[in-house]
């Protein structure tokens, strides 16, 4: 099987507070903020920092009931998921997860379609695919 993965898009880090996290990633490491958006369906703020060949995505809850807030309560801050760039999000997610395209739930980030692979996390880490730029 040939992999549909073309490149690493981003590594996501779950954080409680975006501004506190930026004091490290932006101010200390010198990474540049590329964009920040509120993702209403996920009830999360997604902040992307340019790391050269990929992005660091900070994921912070916008509400106490947000899915990422539950993740933070269970696991604390840290690695949440890795995301790979692909040509076709639905087909890639279905193929990589071994499910049918109907089992794939589309989302978005940075104005591009994306999807988490259905099923259990791989080694405790969620895997997401997103459309190539």
C-alpha positions as CSV (number, residue, x, y, z in Angstrom):
1,X,0.0,0.0,0.0
2,X,1.3,3.5,-0.9
3,X,0.7,6.0,1.9
4,X,-1.5,9.0,1.1
5,X,0.6,11.1,3.5
6,X,2.6,13.8,1.7
7,X,4.1,15.7,4.7
8,X,3.8,16.6,8.3
9,X,1.4,19.6,8.6
10,X,1.4,20.2,12.4
11,X,2.0,18.9,15.9
12,X,-0.8,20.0,18.2
13,X,-0.3,20.7,21.9
14,X,-3.2,20.9,24.3
15,X,-2.9,24.0,26.5
16,X,-5.1,25.6,29.2
17,X,-4.2,29.2,28.2
18,X,-3.0,30.3,24.8
19,X,-1.3,33.4,26.1
20,X,0.7,31.5,28.7
21,X,1.7,29.0,26.1
22,X,2.7,31.8,23.7
23,X,5.1,33.2,26.3
24,X,7.1,30.0,25.8
25,X,6.6,29.1,22.1
26,X,6.6,32.6,20.7
27,X,8.5,34.7,23.2
28,X,11.1,32.1,24.3
29,X,11.5,29.9,21.3
30,X,11.0,32.7,18.8
31,X,8.3,31.0,16.7
32,X,6.1,33.4,14.7
33,X,2.3,33.2,15.1
34,X,0.8,32.6,11.7
35,X,-2.9,32.6,12.6
36,X,-5.3,32.1,15.4
37,X,-8.9,31.2,15.1
38,X,-11.9,30.1,17.2
39,X,-13.2,26.8,16.0
40,X,-16.9,26.8,17.1
41,X,-17.7,23.1,16.6
42,X,-14.6,22.1,18.7
43,X,-15.1,25.0,21.2
44,X,-11.4,25.6,20.9
45,X,-8.9,28.3,20.0
46,X,-6.4,27.0,17.4
47,X,-3.2,29.0,17.2
48,X,-0.6,28.1,14.6
49,X,3.1,28.9,15.0
50,X,5.6,28.6,12.1
51,X,8.2,26.0,12.9
52,X,9.9,26.1,9.5
53,X,8.8,22.9,7.8
54,X,5.6,22.4,9.8
55,X,3.4,24.2,12.3
56,X,3.0,23.9,16.1
57,X,-0.7,24.2,16.9
58,X,-1.8,25.3,20.3
59,X,-5.3,24.0,21.2
60,X,-7.0,25.7,24.1
61,X,-10.6,25.3,25.3
62,X,-13.1,28.1,24.9
63,X,-15.6,26.5,27.3
64,X,-15.4,24.2,30.3
65,X,-17.4,21.6,28.4
66,X,-15.2,21.7,25.3
67,X,-13.7,18.3,24.2
68,X,-10.2,19.7,24.7
69,X,-11.1,20.7,28.2
70,X,-12.0,17.1,29.0
71,X,-8.7,16.0,27.5
72,X,-6.8,18.5,29.6
73,X,-8.6,17.2,32.8
74,X,-7.7,13.6,31.9
75,X,-4.2,14.1,30.6
76,X,-2.9,17.6,31.4
77,X,-1.1,19.8,28.9
78,X,1.1,18.3,26.2
79,X,1.0,16.5,23.0
80,X,-2.6,16.1,21.6
81,X,-2.2,15.0,18.0
82,X,-0.1,14.9,14.9
83,X,-1.5,16.0,11.5
84,X,-0.4,15.0,8.1
85,X,-1.0,16.8,4.8
86,X,-2.8,14.7,2.1
87,X,-4.4,15.2,-1.3
88,X,-7.9,13.9,-0.4
89,X,-8.9,14.2,3.3
90,X,-11.8,11.8,3.3
91,X,-10.2,9.1,1.2
92,X,-6.9,9.3,3.2
93,X,-8.6,9.2,6.6
94,X,-10.7,6.2,5.5
95,X,-7.8,4.4,4.0
96,X,-5.4,5.0,6.9
97,X,-8.1,4.0,9.5
98,X,-9.4,1.0,7.6
99,X,-12.9,2.3,7.5
100,X,-15.4,3.5,4.8
101,X,-15.5,7.2,3.8
102,X,-18.9,7.4,5.5
103,X,-17.2,6.8,8.8
104,X,-15.0,10.0,8.4
105,X,-16.1,13.2,10.1
106,X,-14.8,16.3,8.4
107,X,-13.7,19.3,10.3
108,X,-11.5,22.3,9.5
109,X,-8.5,24.4,10.5
110,X,-6.7,27.2,8.8
111,X,-9.6,27.3,6.4
112,X,-8.8,23.8,5.1
113,X,-10.8,20.5,5.5
114,X,-9.4,18.1,8.0
115,X,-10.4,14.8,9.7
116,X,-9.2,12.8,12.7
117,X,-8.7,9.2,12.0
118,X,-11.6,7.3,13.4
119,X,-10.9,4.7,16.1
120,X,-8.5,4.5,19.0
121,X,-5.5,6.9,19.2
122,X,-2.2,5.5,17.9
123,X,0.1,5.0,20.9
124,X,-2.0,7.5,22.9
125,X,-1.8,10.2,20.2
126,X,-4.6,11.2,17.9
127,X,-3.8,11.3,14.1
128,X,-5.4,13.9,11.9
129,X,-5.1,14.5,8.1
130,X,-5.6,17.9,6.4
131,X,-5.7,19.1,2.8
132,X,-2.4,20.2,1.4
133,X,-1.9,24.0,0.9
